Amino acid sequence: MVQEKILLQSGTLWNRIKEQTEYALKCGALLSIPTDFEFVEQHGIKFLVRILSNLIRKDQNQQQKKNTNPFLPYEPDLFVADISPTHVCLLNKFNVVDHHILIITRAFEEQEKLLTLEDFTAMWACLAEFDGLVFYNGGKIAGASQPHKHLQIVPLPLTQSELKIPIEPLLKSAELTIPELPFIHAFTQLDPNWSNSPLEAAVRTLELYQSLLSAVDLTVEEDHRQSGAYNLLATREWMLIVPRSHAEFAGIGVNSLGFAGALLVRNEQEMQVIKEQGPMTILQHIALPLV
């Protein structure tokens, strides 16, 4: 493995994200979705629940492009940087969080295929540049809206509070699992210093990823496909995998960010469901039950 496999120039990504965000907003390529938010507490965790003010244009755009792949070709105005020979970085067109980026494969790969060494190389090349939460929605049931393989990164912290993510207090007692989570999952620590060597970090992370898959009984099927849907979250410090059983609860879709403690609702009615049921209870319903 040689250093040339990372094309991204060190120390440039964050500035490129900010510059391209400004440009894409001005030219209309970036369609940020305004939100309000509330904190909904359950089991001592203050879940961040955003209310999407306007999804009409996103819904219309997705309907128009229902049978197309927005990543082949991708919109040039959303392009941020070449990461590697296999991956590029784009802005998320319909971002709710500022500076939300996508790491996509140049050639088409299915979102339901397992992550590879190349995927983790691209992930660590980006994490070496700024502190972020990486997430991967492994399949439609896990919240994936596009079939073309892509990881996503949002900058940390997610809120103005002292916590990087809402579930951070639970991580203090985490080892192979997070004791307070009432559903099947697997957890592992990562070394923040790995960001100094993304290529080596990718090798180590791939091994740990495969161990986590095994721990939750997700196996490799034909053509490197996963045996079930799952969500993956990772930072420089840890990685978490949660197998999924359902895509939504009471019409509320949940992707990987839900397991970080951040949920999205479309209206006040859905917000009321979150408050009545409790965010953790909803996560328990869409994951797999503990035996």
C-alpha positions, 0 to 999 in steps of 0.5 A: 500500500502506498501513500499515493492512494490518498489524493486529498492534499493534507490540510485542505479539506475543511477550507474546501468544504466551507468554500464550496458550501458558500459557492453552492448556496449562491448558485442554488446547487445546495438546498439547505433545509431549515429546521427548528429543534427541541431536546427530548429526554429519556433515560437521562439522555437529551435527544436532539430532535429536529423539526424539518420546516420544508421538505417539499422541494426535496420530495419533489426532487427525489420524485423527479429523479426516482429512477436516476442516480444523483452520484453518476454523474454528480453535480459539479457544483457540489464537488469538494475534493478527490479523496482517493482513486476510488472515492470523492467528496461531495456536499450533501445537497439537502443538508440539515446540518451545516457542512454535511459531506458525502464520501461516494464511490466513483464507480457504482457500488451497491449500498447493501455491500459491506464496507471495504478497505477503500471505504475506510481509507477514504473515511480516515482521510477525511477524519484526519482533516476535521473532527466529525461523526461518520455514519453509514446507512446499510440498506433501505431498512437502515435509512438509506435513500440512495442505492449508490454506496456512500458514507456521510460525515457531519462535523462535531459537536452536533449541538452547542452543548458541551457534548459532542453527541447526545449519547456521549454520556453512555460511552463512558461505561462502554466496552464491547457493548454500551450497557444502557442500550436496550437493543442488539449492537456492538461497540469498539474503541478506536485510537484518535492517533490513527488519524495521523496515518489514514492508510494504516488506520483503515487496515485496523478499522476494517478488522474491527468492523468485521469483528463487530459484524460477527458480534451481531451475527451479520454475515457476508453473503454472495457478491460481498452483500450484507446478510441484514440491514444495519447502521454504522457510526464512527468517530476518531475514538469509537465505532458502533454497529446496530442491526435494524429490523424496521425502517421507521416507527409510526411513520418516522424514518430513522437513520444512523444519526438516531443512534447518536441521539439525533432524530428528524421529524417532519411536523409537530405531530411526529414530534408529539409521537417522539415525546409520548413514546420516548426516543430510546423506546423508538430506537428499541422498536426499530433495532433488534431485541436483546435475547 
